[in-house]
Amino acid sequence: MFIAAEAGGANLLVSIAPFILMFAVFYFLLIRPQQKKQKDRNLMLTQLKKGDKVTTIGGLHGTIQEITDDIVVLRVNDATKLTFNRDSINQVTQPSTSLTE
């Protein structure tokens, strides 16, 4: 009777092992890279500063004129300034060259 209980425990481990393996593969191939990408994006958004040339999620190119915690004002040409949420910045194409803000 005791031997049957040990065999049942081994069968349980063998039946759960594929699920554990699948979770490990999903974690290392999908979840972990996505978390790293999100961390890098948040770091980029916190380091935005006046004078940076950026591209928005919609593809608009401009230079940061004003920046607050939530809002970014972009100058897209000599006469046009547009206001965006900070989260709508996709990438910094050219960091500002000035050392002071």
N, C-alpha and C positions, 0 to 999 in steps of 0.2 A: 504494500500500500504506500509506503514511504517513497519507493522508487518511482511510482506513477506520478507523485506530486512533483518530484524533481524534473521529470520529463515534461510535464505540463509547463513548468517555468521556463524551460529551455525553448519549447515551442512558442511561447509568448514572446520571448526575446527575438527569435528568428522571424516571427511575423511582424514585429515592430521595426526591425532593423531597416527595411527599405524606406519606411516613412522618415526615419531619422536621417538617413542618407539623402533623401530628396530635400528635406528641410535644409541640411547643410549645403547642398549644391545651390539651392535657391538663395540662401543667405549670402554666399560668397560670390555668386554670379549676378544677382539682381539687387538685393537689399543693400549690401555694404557699399557697392559703387554708387548707388543712388544717394545714400546718406553722405558720402564724401562729396559728390557733386553739389548737393544742397548746402553743405558746410562751406564749400568754396564760393558759391554764389552769395551766401549771406556775408561772408568776409568781403567780397567785392563791393556789395551794397553799402557796407559800413565804412569803407575806405573812399567812397566817392567824395570829390572835392571840387570847388569852383575852378573852372578852366579845363576840366577833363572833357575830352571829346568822346561821346558815347553813342551807342545805337540802342534804340528802344526795341521792345518785343515786336512791334509793328514794322520795324525796319527804318524808322526815321533817324537820321543822323543829325547831331547837334552838339553844341558846346554848353556845358553847365554854366549858367549865369548866377543863379541863386539856388541854395539848397537848405532845407530844413529837415526835421526828423522824418516827415512823411512826403514832402513835396519837393520836386525838382523843376526848375524853370530852365528850359533849353532855348538857346538862340540858334535858329536854323538858318537865318541869313541876316543881313544888316538891319532889317526892319521887323522881323517876325520873332516873337518869343512865345513859346508854348509851355503850358504847365502840365506836368505828369506826376503820377504817384511814383515814389521812389522804387517800388517793386516792379514798375514797368521798364526799368533799365535792363537791357539784356547783356551788354558787354561794354567795357571801356576800350575804345579803339586806339586812343592816344592819351596817356596821362598828361596832366598839366605840367608845364615846364617851370612854373614859378615855384620857389621854395616857400613862399609865404602865401597865405590865403587872403 
